[in-house]
Amino acid sequence: MDNLISNATQVLLLLFLTITFLQSGIDKMLDWKGNLGWLIDHFSKSIFKGFVPLLLGSLLVLEMLSGILCGVGAFQFVIDGDSSIGFLGAVLSAITLLMLLLGQRVAKDYAGAQTIVVYFIPTIFLVYLMQ
């Protein structure tokens, strides 16, 4: 309990990223065709247009890994105060968000890119706290 109290910010941010990425990854798995169809249209006029299935699969793997590492990291932080797995999860989450940001910018979806920044700010704060 002492680890939770003394590291509440880190644990809460890790849980935030766990929920964010696991929900997104699970949604991609459960509605692969719907997500793929939307993204093919979204990137139809971009340099990514021929690579959407590969990029979606890569993103799914990164989101699931980010969510799992953050979840395990939060648990590890509470149990024994170790932040190594959580730190890896936070860094991978930041990389995943940068990939999402790149996609939104390439697709010229500037409103979507702004939304990614809302997730990126607490993620970078978490990386900073855990260094």
C-alpha positions as CSV (number, residue, x, y, z in Angstrom):
1,M,0.0,0.0,0.0
2,D,2.9,2.3,0.7
3,N,4.1,2.0,-2.9
4,L,0.7,2.9,-4.2
5,I,0.5,6.0,-2.0
6,S,4.0,7.2,-2.8
7,N,3.7,6.5,-6.5
8,A,0.0,7.3,-7.1
9,T,0.6,9.6,-10.1
10,Q,2.7,7.0,-11.9
11,V,0.2,4.2,-11.1
12,L,-2.8,6.2,-12.2
13,L,-1.1,7.3,-15.5
14,L,-0.1,3.6,-16.1
15,L,-3.7,2.6,-15.6
16,F,-4.9,5.4,-17.9
17,L,-2.6,4.0,-20.7
18,T,-3.6,0.5,-19.9
19,I,-7.3,1.3,-20.4
20,T,-6.6,3.5,-23.5
21,F,-4.5,1.0,-25.4
22,L,-6.2,-2.3,-24.4
23,Q,-9.6,-0.9,-25.3
24,S,-8.3,0.4,-28.6
25,G,-6.5,-2.9,-29.4
26,I,-9.5,-5.1,-28.4
27,D,-11.8,-2.9,-30.5
28,K,-9.5,-3.4,-33.5
29,M,-9.6,-7.2,-33.0
30,L,-13.4,-7.4,-32.5
31,D,-14.1,-5.1,-35.5
32,W,-11.1,-5.6,-37.8
33,K,-13.2,-5.2,-41.0
34,G,-14.9,-2.0,-39.8
35,N,-11.6,-0.4,-38.7
36,L,-9.8,-1.5,-41.9
37,G,-12.6,-0.2,-44.1
38,W,-12.6,3.2,-42.3
39,L,-8.8,3.5,-42.4
40,I,-8.6,2.5,-46.1
41,D,-10.9,5.4,-46.9
42,H,-9.1,7.7,-44.4
43,F,-5.7,7.1,-46.1
44,S,-7.0,6.8,-49.7
45,K,-5.2,10.0,-50.7
46,S,-2.0,9.5,-48.8
47,I,1.3,7.7,-49.1
48,F,0.0,5.0,-46.8
49,K,-2.9,4.0,-49.1
50,G,-1.4,0.6,-50.1
51,F,-0.2,-0.3,-46.6
52,V,-3.2,0.1,-44.5
53,P,-3.7,-3.6,-43.5
54,L,0.0,-3.9,-42.6
55,L,0.0,-0.6,-40.6
56,L,-3.2,-1.5,-38.8
57,G,-1.8,-4.9,-37.8
58,S,1.4,-3.2,-36.6
59,L,-0.6,-0.7,-34.6
60,L,-2.7,-3.4,-33.1
61,V,0.4,-5.2,-31.8
62,L,1.9,-2.0,-30.5
63,E,-1.3,-1.0,-28.7
64,M,-1.7,-4.3,-27.1
65,L,1.9,-4.5,-26.0
66,S,1.7,-0.9,-24.6
67,G,-1.5,-1.7,-22.7
68,I,-0.1,-5.0,-21.3
69,L,3.2,-3.5,-20.3
70,C,1.5,-0.5,-18.6
71,G,-0.9,-2.8,-16.8
72,V,1.8,-5.2,-15.6
73,G,3.9,-2.2,-14.8
74,A,1.2,-0.6,-12.6
75,F,0.8,-3.9,-10.7
76,Q,4.6,-4.3,-10.3
77,F,4.9,-0.7,-9.1
78,V,2.2,-1.3,-6.4
79,I,3.6,-4.6,-5.3
80,D,7.3,-4.0,-5.1
81,G,7.9,-0.4,-6.2
82,D,9.8,-1.5,-9.3
83,S,9.2,0.7,-12.3
84,S,11.1,-1.0,-15.1
85,I,8.2,-2.7,-16.9
86,G,6.0,0.4,-16.4
87,F,8.8,2.6,-17.9
88,L,9.0,0.3,-20.9
89,G,5.2,0.5,-21.3
90,A,5.3,4.3,-21.0
91,V,8.0,4.6,-23.7
92,L,6.3,2.2,-26.0
93,S,3.0,4.1,-25.5
94,A,4.7,7.3,-26.5
95,I,6.1,5.7,-29.6
96,T,2.7,4.3,-30.5
97,L,1.1,7.7,-30.0
98,L,3.8,9.2,-32.3
99,M,2.9,6.7,-35.0
100,L,-0.8,7.6,-34.6
101,L,0.1,11.3,-34.8
102,L,2.1,10.7,-38.0
103,G,-0.9,8.9,-39.5
104,Q,-3.3,11.6,-38.7
105,R,-1.0,14.3,-40.1
106,V,-0.3,12.4,-43.3
107,A,-4.1,11.9,-43.7
108,K,-4.5,15.7,-43.1
109,D,-6.8,14.9,-40.2
110,Y,-5.6,17.8,-38.1
111,A,-8.5,17.5,-35.6
112,G,-7.6,13.9,-35.1
113,A,-3.9,14.8,-34.6
114,Q,-4.9,17.3,-31.9
115,T,-6.7,14.5,-30.1
116,I,-3.5,12.4,-30.1
117,V,-1.7,15.3,-28.4
118,V,-4.2,15.1,-25.5
119,Y,-3.0,11.5,-24.9
120,F,0.7,12.3,-25.6
121,I,1.1,15.0,-22.9
122,P,0.3,12.8,-19.9
123,T,2.3,10.0,-21.5
124,I,5.4,12.1,-21.8
125,F,4.9,13.3,-18.2
126,L,4.8,9.7,-17.1
127,V,8.0,8.9,-19.0
128,Y,9.6,11.9,-17.3
129,L,8.4,10.8,-13.8
130,M,9.7,7.3,-14.3
131,Q,13.2,8.1,-15.6
